[in-house]
Amino acid sequence: MLRANSLPAVRPWYGRPEISQMRHSLITLTTLLAVCSTGCTSDLQAPSNYLFSDDSADTDGSNLEVVCGDIPRGAVGADFAHTITAGDGNLTYAFADAPAAPAGLSIDSSTGEITGVPEEAGMEVTFGIVVTDDMEGSGEATCTVEISPQLSVDLSDLAVGTGCLTDEDLQSLVVPGTGDGSPITCDAPGGSGNGRMPEGHAVGLDSCEIEGSLTADRFGTWVVMMRGTQSGAEVWVPFCITEDDESGSYDVTVAHSGEDDNTFAPLIGTFGTAPFSVASVGDPHFTVEDPASCGTNSCSYGFNYSISGSKFNLLDTDNLVTGDGLLEDDMMVNIGMEHDIVALEGDEIDEDFLNRPWTLSVGLDYCISEVNADCTGDAIQDNAGARFEFSVLMFPDSL
């Protein structure tokens, strides 16, 4: 409101020229009094005590500062999470139409957290962010994220070589530049297609190595599928655990893959989307020798076997071991037993196993005696002279 002392003094009019100027001043003040009924302050004198309201402060489109932050590297097939910030208040976050958001990612409109699983790789993928508040303020930013190819391991050398890692760690096979760079943790879940861990061994969660020592009363080679996990993405690497101390009196020899003595190496095969098979008559072929257990005129044998779950069509496991019979030396003297494994065939592989290796483990307990009853039924387990582990390892034919 205009204060009284802010008005100029008014003198009587005697017809002097300055009267017209005085009238002009009064008219101006009257106008100020009319328009200043709600926007004035008493701290200043007119006309400076008139205040103009400014309603455009939150509508200029640039009052919110959108911060991309230190965006971590993403990878195809890996879980991704990062939060965009734009200050306090009731904010709404959204991806801009251009540059478009990376495929597979979405943004929480309330928190600004970007989550999802990237679907396409790119060294520098840009995308736009738009943030608005409840006062019609807004802000925009263009952010950049690196999305690497999906975490993968190079198994090509294993598929044409020994088939397994032994003393190395899973991470030694990770293809450089794949994955999001976060730590890889490992385990061996076992079960169908993943083999079985021998007693006394375990997988180091962070080391991604096989740790421990064999405590089972068996010899041979176990194949264990180790799983490496990084941000939800998985890779699988076969590990071989071999115990070459026979710990028994029988001499077990396995011929396969063109080698007469391939006892401690797994049988390696490949598979695709079409029906496949691995074994054949005589490959692999098992011989179990112990002349001392056979009598001069008689020799009996018996064996038990157990298998781990696999992707072979092993609905009738009775046909897995076949061609068994007495083993003779060059002089036609019985010295033990022999057999084959042939029922190793399959059809279409389910999607989870289509692009990764898998395995089958066969445990065999052998009994040889001149007394038939010693190697019959439950007596086989009690009188077994050799407990042997044999593995079959399958790789996708795309390697």
BELWOTA-V427226 format. One record per backbone hydrogen bond with DSSP energy under -1.0 kcal/mol. CO is the residue of the C=O (numbers start at 0). NH is the residue of the N-H. Records with the same first field share a line. If there is no record, write none. Layout:
BEGIN
CO->NH + NH
END
This chain:
BEGIN
2->5
3->6
15->18
16->19
17->21
18->22
19->23
20->24
21->25
22->26
23->27
24->28
25->29
26->30
27->31
28->32
29->33
30->34
31->35
38->50
44->47
46->49
48->40
55->58
66->84
68->70
73->147
74->77
79->115
81->113
84->66
88->90
91->131
93->129
98->127
101->104
102->118
103->116
105->114
107->111
108->92
111->83
112->107
113->81
114->105
115->79
117->76
121->146
124->144
126->142
127->95
128->140
129->93
130->138
131->91
132->135
136->132
137->63
138->130
140->128
142->126
144->124
145->73
146->121
147->75
148->178
151->174
154->158
157->160
164->239
168->171
169->172
170->173
172->153
174->177
184->228
186->226
190->193
192->358
193->224
197->200
198->214
199->212
201->210
203->207
204->185
207->169
208->203
210->201
215->217
218->388
219->242
221->240
223->238
225->236
226->186
227->234
228->184
229->232
230->78
232->229
234->227
236->225
237->164
238->223
240->221
242->219
250->288
252->286
253->261
254->284
255->258
258->255
261->264
266->392
268->394
270->396
275->345
279->282
282->279
283->340
284->254
285->338
286->252
287->336
288->250
289->292
290->293
297->294
299->368
301->366
303->364
305->362
308->192
311->313
315->318
316->319
319->341
321->339
324->337
326->334 + 335
328->331
332->328
334->289
335->326
336->287
337->324
338->285
339->321
341->343
343->277
344->312
345->275
349->352
352->355
357->393
359->391
360->307
361->389
362->305
363->387
364->303
365->384
366->301
368->299
370->373
371->374
372->375
375->378
376->379
377->381
378->382
384->249
385->365
386->218
387->363
388->220
389->361
390->266
391->359
392->268
393->357
394->270
395->398
END
